[in-house]
Amino acid sequence: MKIIRSLAAAILAASLAQSASAQDKSPVTIVNLVEMTGAGAIAGTNFNNGVLLAAKEINAAGGILGRPLNLVTIDTQTNAEVAKAKAKEAVAQKPYAIMGPVFSDMVLATMDETRDAGILHFIGGEATIITTRGHPSLFRTSFTQATAMPQFARYIKDRVRVGSVAVVWVQNEFGKGGRDAIVNALQAQGIKVVADLPAAPRQSDFTDIVAKIKQADPDAVFLYLNEDESPFLLRALYDQVYDGWILGETTVLGQRVIDMAGEAADGVRGHVGLTPDALQPDIRAYHNNYLREFKQKSDHNGMKGYTGLYILKAATEKAGKFDPAEVAKSMKGLSLQAKDHSGILLDVKYDDKGDLTRSSFIVRVSNGRHQFLATLPPYEGSATAPK
């Protein structure tokens, strides 16, 4: 009898706990740990805006599992030491999840704090090294370089049909990782790298680099810089009349870069994982809502933040509770269809390391916006860093 009474009491306690949990309407804290100032301000502000827009929509629709989201923004100042200190500050608020940073150097400076605290961490950084560090609750909102570069290198060989390339890259973790990935990917396609040219973060004078490019006489130049440097290199290539192909990855095709470079951006061709100019209805709706909310066009970073929060929502709903460890488990191998999940925008699938794959696009800049040339299917190769 005692056993039966004890069992009944346990069942009643569990039922009451479940009922209390179901009635919990307290706000869920999400921290945006992003680059609001410094070299990453363009990327970080867009990412932050994307998360804010998603949170506004999610709250208007009833929140996540019935609970509203409370967003807090903390500025890393695009400084690794500051970012680490700010990560400690963010963790002290006991958030459910941290969104950002965007720059890979800032991610590497903050991820130990979120790993040790067991906090879900959705980042915008693309450096391949990030998801090799063994953080079980860290997830990308964009491609890793190890998947993006082979996709674009194949397109360069098959469609652009060049035999030689000069590579210009920014000297930070993002740039170093991208440089290694594209050089390996180009060489795997039989394309010769005839100039390997590093640039300093926030560099604005590219006269010497363009002179070296022209001396090497490549069929194409591949740019892998942040938003702060890219428009200045495009202007220098235009002013010094480089007449080869100008190619790049997502950052050189960002709207702020295009606006700053003006006519110098026309004709640039590249690979983008996310673009607000895509013609899909959900993406057009996102584009219009972002423009209405912030009085400016989004770039890919805005879409990273926006889709990242919606992915967190879907994973939480799959887990059925606000349990970071359970949600992290639900993210492993998670496959989401845009038609079934508002805000996802494009079908996406995660692997067991936190890397994602989805369709992507080849675009050309024309009259200040993206003109679509091709849609690439989700990458099916290994996301391991090239040797």
Stockholm file with secondary structure:
# STOCKHOLM 1.0

chainA/1-387         MKIIRSLAAAILAASLAQSASAQDKSPVTIVNLVEMTGAGAIAGTNFNNGVLLAAKEINAAGGILGRPLNLVTIDTQTNAEVAKAKAKEAVAQKPYAIMGPVFSDMVLATMDETRDAGILHFIGGEATIITTRGHPSLFRTSFTQATAMPQFARYIKDRVRVGSVAVVWVQNEFGKGGRDAIVNALQAQGIKVVADLPAAPRQSDFTDIVAKIKQADPDAVFLYLNEDESPFLLRALYDQVYDGWILGETTVLGQRVIDMAGEAADGVRGHVGLTPDALQPDIRAYHNNYLREFKQKSDHNGMKGYTGLYILKAATEKAGKFDPAEVAKSMKGLSLQAKDHSGILLDVKYDDKGDLTRSSFIVRVSNGRHQFLATLPPYEGSATAPK
#=GR chainA/1-387 SS CHHHHHHHHHHHHHHHHHHHHHHCCCCEEEEEEECSSSTTHHHHHHHHHHHHHHHHHHHHTTCBTTBCEEEEEEECTTCHHHHHHHHHHHHHTCCSEEECCCSHHHHHHHHHHHHHHTCEEEECCCCGGGGGSCCTTEEESSCCHHHHHHHHHHHIIIIICCSEEEEEEESSHHHHHHHHHHHHHHHHTTCEEEEEEEECTTCCCCHHHHHHHHHHCCSEEEEECCTTTHHHHHHHHHHTTCCSEEEECGGGGCHHHHHHHGGGGTTCEEEESCCTTCCCHHHHHHHHHHHHHHSSCCCHHHHHHHHHHHHHHHHHHHHTSCCHHHHHHHHTTCEECTTTSTTCCSCEEECTTSCEECCEEEEEEETTEEEEEEEECCCCSCCSCCC
#=GC SS_cons         CHHHHHHHHHHHHHHHHHHHHHHCCCCEEEEEEECSSSTTHHHHHHHHHHHHHHHHHHHHTTCBTTBCEEEEEEECTTCHHHHHHHHHHHHHTCCSEEECCCSHHHHHHHHHHHHHHTCEEEECCCCGGGGGSCCTTEEESSCCHHHHHHHHHHHIIIIICCSEEEEEEESSHHHHHHHHHHHHHHHHTTCEEEEEEEECTTCCCCHHHHHHHHHHCCSEEEEECCTTTHHHHHHHHHHTTCCSEEEECGGGGCHHHHHHHGGGGTTCEEEESCCTTCCCHHHHHHHHHHHHHHSSCCCHHHHHHHHHHHHHHHHHHHHTSCCHHHHHHHHTTCEECTTTSTTCCSCEEECTTSCEECCEEEEEEETTEEEEEEEECCCCSCCSCCC
//
